Amino acid sequence: MTAQSPGDGSGTGTTTIAAIAGEVGVSVATVSKVLNGRADVAPETRARVEESLERHRYRRRTKKKPVGTGQIDLVFHEFDSEWAMEIIRGVEAVTAPAGVDVVLSQLGGTHHPPQHWLDAVLARRPLGVLFVLCSPTPGQQAQLRRQDIPFVVVDTDSATTASVPTVGSNNWNGGLLATRHLLELGHRRIAIVSGPEDVLCSRARLAGFRAAHEEAGVPVDPDLVRYGTFYLDAGYTHGMALLNRADRPTAIFAGSDMQALGVLRAARQLGIDVPGGLSVIGYDNLEVAAWTDPALTTIDQPLRDMAGTAAHMMLDLARGEQPRTTRIDLVTELVVRESTAPPAG
């Protein structure tokens, strides 16, 4: 439902800002503050106003900003320098030619933005918001929609709802391809060092890992399944633990290229040759993967293409155009280099 600009008490829809104020028992100015993301409203009052706005499907009438005269917000759940840079490059390749600026921020590892962050965005009124590995809560989605601020999620877990425009990749297939490659080389004791257990892309890659084993009729040893962060230290720590076992694996599938670099360091420290004594495969296909020694076999997750596709979707929404689909999953592919080989003996 469209309505008037905050504070005038009139509008084109059946619900006005004055009617919302009267129903909740607050001033028109208070409703206006909530609509504009102002922080000087008591939480209980804000919640009551939000509930009324949502129930009446209130949407302010706004003029679309022409693309090329504004900015978008690009927010990460957490910065991982090389991974994040791939996303930034993909976004900038689309926004720079369009004359759109990018405001960069990160949420310190949380997967939903704090309200004070969203309040600042609502007050600034960007062309749109790109969320990377994070997303607004349903209530925050409603706030953004009421302000006509479109948002798109770049999310590798392939699990956001259909109402949220999302660009992702096929993690299950990536896990399947990586594990099939190792099994076809002849490995039978394959470990996986995945990302956090509560992150859906980690579980999807593990599901692909298990599916490849089932397809080959090879049981999965639960002791060789590990969860950690997607960073170097997790790869190193789990790599040391796995490779110090008397029955150590002959291959390790890492949940990211950065984890794989940690595994390679652990192998080198223990005097294990890669790929002669251990095969290692990563995930993401960052630029550094081609420059390791040995060069890293990995799963190509097209991060720049994902980011660019999301940016195009964002700019289309800012122009008032609706996307043909709200869910785009790009393909993942195996890139074979030098870090994988048949097991010794």
HELIX and SHEET records of a PDB file:
HELIX    1   1 ILE A   17  VAL A   24  1                                   8    
HELIX    2   2 VAL A   28  LEU A   35  1                                   8    
HELIX    3   3 PRO A   43  ARG A   55  1                                  13    
HELIX    4   4 SER A   81  ALA A   98  1                                  18    
HELIX    5   5 GLN A  115  ARG A  124  1                                  10    
HELIX    6   6 PRO A  138  ARG A  146  1                                   9    
HELIX    7   7 ASN A  171  GLU A  184  1                                  14    
HELIX    8   8 LEU A  200  ALA A  216  1                                  17    
HELIX    9   9 PRO A  222  LEU A  224  5                                   3    
HELIX   10  10 LEU A  232  LEU A  243  1                                  12    
HELIX   11  11 ASP A  257  GLN A  269  1                                  13    
HELIX   12  12 GLU A  287  TRP A  291  5                                   5    
HELIX   13  13 LEU A  303  ALA A  318  1                                  16    
SHEET    1   A 2 THR A   2  ALA A   3  0                                        
SHEET    2   A 2 ARG A  59  ARG A  60  1                                        
SHEET    1   B 6 ASP A 101  GLN A 106  0                                        
SHEET    2   B 6 GLN A  71  PHE A  76  1                                        
SHEET    3   B 6 GLY A 128  VAL A 132  1                                        
SHEET    4   B 6 PHE A 151  VAL A 154  1                                        
SHEET    5   B 6 THR A 166  SER A 169  1                                        
SHEET    6   B 6 ARG A 327  LEU A 330  1                                        
SHEET    1   C 6 VAL A 225  TYR A 227  0                                        
SHEET    2   C 6 ILE A 190  SER A 194  1                                        
SHEET    3   C 6 ALA A 251  ALA A 254  1                                        
SHEET    4   C 6 SER A 279  ASP A 284  1                                        
SHEET    5   C 6 THR A 297  ASP A 300  1                                        
SHEET    6   C 6 GLU A 333  VAL A 335 -1                                        
END                                                                             
